[in-house]
Amino acid sequence: MAPEELADLLSDPYRVACPNGHTALNPAETTPSAYCRTCRESYHARELADRRRDPDPCKHHRKRKD
């Protein structure tokens, strides 16, 4: 994925999530990666989840409220 393609995906709020399920992402300008403002980590595009295409990436992180 090109950096421009990732930037386009990230322009849609809440569409892309980091491996921890956060959506506060800033795209890198020259590499296909994004910086998660919550984790304070950078992730390559292949580590990110497109929430429209992939199953809920953070489902296993949520605690059930039964």
TIVO-2410 file (N, C-alpha, C; in nm, 3 decimals):
# residues 66
REC num residu      c1      c2      c3 atome chaine
REC   1      M   0.085  -0.117   0.000     N      A
REC   1      M   0.000   0.000   0.000    CA      A
REC   1      M   0.090   0.124   0.000     C      A
REC   2      A   0.058   0.217  -0.085     N      A
REC   2      A   0.135   0.341  -0.094    CA      A
REC   2      A   0.093   0.435   0.020     C      A
REC   3      P   0.185   0.523   0.062     N      A
REC   3      P   0.151   0.618   0.169    CA      A
REC   3      P   0.026   0.701   0.139     C      A
REC   4      E   0.006   0.735   0.011     N      A
REC   4      E  -0.112   0.814  -0.026    CA      A
REC   4      E  -0.241   0.734  -0.005     C      A
REC   5      E  -0.237   0.605  -0.037     N      A
REC   5      E  -0.355   0.520  -0.017    CA      A
REC   5      E  -0.391   0.510   0.131     C      A
REC   6      L  -0.290   0.493   0.215     N      A
REC   6      L  -0.314   0.485   0.359    CA      A
REC   6      L  -0.371   0.617   0.410     C      A
REC   7      A  -0.316   0.728   0.362     N      A
REC   7      A  -0.367   0.860   0.404    CA      A
REC   7      A  -0.514   0.875   0.366     C      A
REC   8      D  -0.552   0.824   0.248     N      A
REC   8      D  -0.693   0.829   0.206    CA      A
REC   8      D  -0.781   0.747   0.300     C      A
REC   9      L  -0.736   0.627   0.337     N      A
REC   9      L  -0.813   0.544   0.431    CA      A
REC   9      L  -0.826   0.613   0.566     C      A
REC  10      L  -0.717   0.675   0.612     N      A
REC  10      L  -0.718   0.739   0.743    CA      A
REC  10      L  -0.801   0.867   0.745     C      A
REC  11      S  -0.832   0.921   0.628     N      A
REC  11      S  -0.914   1.042   0.624    CA      A
REC  11      S  -1.059   1.013   0.660     C      A
REC  12      D  -1.098   0.885   0.655     N      A
REC  12      D  -1.233   0.843   0.694    CA      A
REC  12      D  -1.228   0.810   0.845     C      A
REC  13      P  -1.289   0.896   0.930     N      A
REC  13      P  -1.278   0.876   1.075    CA      A
REC  13      P  -1.323   0.737   1.121     C      A
REC  14      Y  -1.246   0.679   1.208     N      A
REC  14      Y  -1.275   0.551   1.272    CA      A
REC  14      Y  -1.269   0.429   1.178     C      A
REC  15      R  -1.224   0.449   1.055     N      A
REC  15      R  -1.220   0.336   0.962    CA      A
REC  15      R  -1.101   0.244   0.990     C      A
REC  16      V  -0.985   0.300   1.018     N      A
REC  16      V  -0.863   0.221   1.036    CA      A
REC  16      V  -0.825   0.220   1.183     C      A
REC  17      A  -0.784   0.103   1.233     N      A
REC  17      A  -0.746   0.090   1.374    CA      A
REC  17      A  -0.606   0.027   1.384     C      A
REC  18      C  -0.536   0.063   1.489     N      A
REC  18      C  -0.406   0.002   1.517    CA      A
REC  18      C  -0.430  -0.139   1.573     C      A
REC  19      P  -0.326  -0.217   1.595     N      A
REC  19      P  -0.346  -0.352   1.649    CA      A
REC  19      P  -0.417  -0.356   1.784     C      A
REC  20      N  -0.416  -0.244   1.857     N      A
REC  20      N  -0.484  -0.238   1.986    CA      A
REC  20      N  -0.625  -0.182   1.977     C      A
REC  21      G  -0.671  -0.155   1.855     N      A
REC  21      G  -0.808  -0.107   1.835    CA      A
REC  21      G  -0.826   0.043   1.840     C      A
REC  22      H  -0.719   0.120   1.851     N      A
REC  22      H  -0.729   0.266   1.855    CA      A
REC  22      H  -0.742   0.323   1.715     C      A
REC  23      T  -0.816   0.430   1.702     N      A
REC  23      T  -0.836   0.493   1.572    CA      A
REC  23      T  -0.775   0.632   1.562     C      A
REC  24      A  -0.700   0.675   1.662     N      A
REC  24      A  -0.635   0.806   1.662    CA      A
REC  24      A  -0.501   0.794   1.590     C      A
REC  25      L  -0.508   0.785   1.456     N      A
REC  25      L  -0.390   0.759   1.375    CA      A
REC  25      L  -0.355   0.876   1.285     C      A
REC  26      N  -0.225   0.901   1.271     N      A
REC  26      N  -0.173   1.001   1.178    CA      A
REC  26      N  -0.087   0.929   1.075     C      A
REC  27      P  -0.113   0.950   0.945     N      A
REC  27      P  -0.035   0.882   0.843    CA      A
REC  27      P   0.106   0.941   0.831     C      A
REC  28      A   0.202   0.855   0.798     N      A
REC  28      A   0.337   0.902   0.768    CA      A
REC  28      A   0.336   0.958   0.625     C      A
REC  29      E   0.427   1.049   0.598     N      A
REC  29      E   0.429   1.111   0.465    CA      A
REC  29      E   0.505   1.029   0.362     C      A
REC  30      T   0.607   0.955   0.404     N      A
REC  30      T   0.694   0.889   0.307    CA      A
REC  30      T   0.693   0.736   0.315     C      A
REC  31      T   0.633   0.680   0.417     N      A
REC  31      T   0.629   0.534   0.430    CA      A
REC  31      T   0.485   0.490   0.453     C      A
REC  32      P   0.450   0.367   0.419     N      A
REC  32      P   0.314   0.318   0.441    CA      A
REC  32      P   0.296   0.277   0.588     C      A
REC  33      S   0.290   0.378   0.674     N      A
REC  33      S   0.275   0.353   0.817    CA      A
REC  33      S   0.195   0.467   0.878     C      A
REC  34      A   0.155   0.445   1.003     N      A
REC  34      A   0.078   0.546   1.075    CA      A
REC  34      A   0.121   0.548   1.220     C      A
REC  35      Y   0.111   0.665   1.281     N      A
REC  35      Y   0.144   0.684   1.422    CA      A
REC  35      Y   0.015   0.685   1.502     C      A
REC  36      C   0.008   0.599   1.602     N      A
REC  36      C  -0.109   0.595   1.690    CA      A
REC  36      C  -0.083   0.691   1.806     C      A
REC  37      R  -0.168   0.792   1.818     N      A
REC  37      R  -0.150   0.891   1.925    CA      A
REC  37      R  -0.181   0.832   2.062     C      A
REC  38      T  -0.261   0.729   2.069     N      A
REC  38      T  -0.294   0.666   2.196    CA      A
REC  38      T  -0.181   0.576   2.243     C      A
REC  39      C  -0.132   0.489   2.155     N      A
REC  39      C  -0.023   0.397   2.190    CA      A
REC  39      C   0.113   0.468   2.193     C      A
REC  40      R   0.122   0.578   2.119     N      A
REC  40      R   0.249   0.647   2.098    CA      A
REC  40      R   0.349   0.556   2.029     C      A
REC  41      E   0.298   0.483   1.929     N      A
REC  41      E   0.378   0.388   1.849    CA      A
REC  41      E   0.343   0.407   1.702     C      A
REC  42      S   0.438   0.373   1.616     N      A
REC  42      S   0.413   0.370   1.473    CA      A
REC  42      S   0.389   0.226   1.429     C      A
REC  43      Y   0.297   0.210   1.335     N      A
REC  43      Y   0.264   0.077   1.284    CA      A
REC  43      Y   0.267   0.078   1.132     C      A
REC  44      H   0.322  -0.027   1.075     N      A
REC  44      H   0.323  -0.043   0.930    CA      A
REC  44      H   0.179  -0.069   0.884     C      A
REC  45      A   0.150  -0.035   0.760     N      A
REC  45      A   0.014  -0.051   0.706    CA      A
REC  45      A  -0.037  -0.194   0.720     C      A
REC  46      R   0.050  -0.294   0.707     N      A
REC  46      R   0.004  -0.433   0.715    CA      A
REC  46      R  -0.041  -0.470   0.857     C      A
REC  47      E  -0.002  -0.390   0.958     N      A
REC  47      E  -0.044  -0.416   1.097    CA      A
REC  47      E  -0.178  -0.351   1.129     C      A
REC  48      L  -0.222  -0.258   1.045     N      A
REC  48      L  -0.345  -0.184   1.070    CA      A
REC  48      L  -0.466  -0.260   1.016     C      A
REC  49      A  -0.580  -0.239   1.076     N      A
REC  49      A  -0.704  -0.307   1.036    CA      A
REC  49      A  -0.800  -0.208   0.973     C      A
REC  50      D  -0.847  -0.241   0.854     N      A
REC  50      D  -0.952  -0.164   0.788    CA      A
REC  50      D  -1.083  -0.218   0.844     C      A
REC  51      R  -1.151  -0.141   0.925     N      A
REC  51      R  -1.270  -0.188   0.994    CA      A
REC  51      R  -1.388  -0.215   0.902     C      A
REC  52      R  -1.386  -0.162   0.781     N      A
REC  52      R  -1.492  -0.193   0.685    CA      A
REC  52      R  -1.470  -0.329   0.621     C      A
REC  53      R  -1.344  -0.369   0.610     N      A
REC  53      R  -1.312  -0.494   0.541    CA      A
REC  53      R  -1.287  -0.608   0.638     C      A
REC  54      D  -1.222  -0.580   0.748     N      A
REC  54      D  -1.182  -0.683   0.845    CA      A
REC  54      D  -1.283  -0.694   0.958     C      A
REC  55      P  -1.286  -0.807   1.026     N      A
REC  55      P  -1.369  -0.818   1.146    CA      A
REC  55      P  -1.320  -0.719   1.252     C      A
REC  56      D  -1.400  -0.698   1.351     N      A
REC  56      D  -1.366  -0.602   1.457    CA      A
REC  56      D  -1.230  -0.636   1.518     C      A
REC  57      P  -1.126  -0.550   1.496     N      A
REC  57      P  -0.991  -0.581   1.541    CA      A
REC  57      P  -0.973  -0.572   1.692     C      A
REC  58      C  -1.063  -0.506   1.760     N      A
REC  58      C  -1.041  -0.488   1.904    CA      A
REC  58      C  -1.138  -0.571   1.987     C      A
REC  59      K  -1.211  -0.659   1.923     N      A
REC  59      K  -1.309  -0.740   1.995    CA      A
REC  59      K  -1.245  -0.821   2.107     C      A
REC  60      H  -1.127  -0.876   2.083     N      A
REC  60      H  -1.062  -0.957   2.185    CA      A
REC  60      H  -1.006  -0.873   2.300     C      A
REC  61      H  -0.999  -0.740   2.282     N      A
REC  61      H  -0.950  -0.652   2.388    CA      A
REC  61      H  -1.061  -0.605   2.482     C      A
REC  62      R  -1.184  -0.610   2.433     N      A
REC  62      R  -1.297  -0.562   2.514    CA      A
REC  62      R  -1.334  -0.665   2.620     C      A
REC  63      K  -1.376  -0.615   2.734     N      A
REC  63      K  -1.423  -0.703   2.841    CA      A
REC  63      K  -1.574  -0.712   2.832     C      A
REC  64      R  -1.623  -0.831   2.850     N      A
REC  64      R  -1.768  -0.852   2.846    CA      A
REC  64      R  -1.831  -0.796   2.971     C      A
REC  65      K  -1.950  -0.740   2.953     N      A
REC  65      K  -2.025  -0.684   3.067    CA      A
REC  65      K  -2.150  -0.766   3.088     C      A
REC  66      D  -2.132  -0.891   3.128     N      A
REC  66      D  -2.246  -0.980   3.151    CA      A
REC  66      D  -2.292  -0.975   3.294     C      A
***
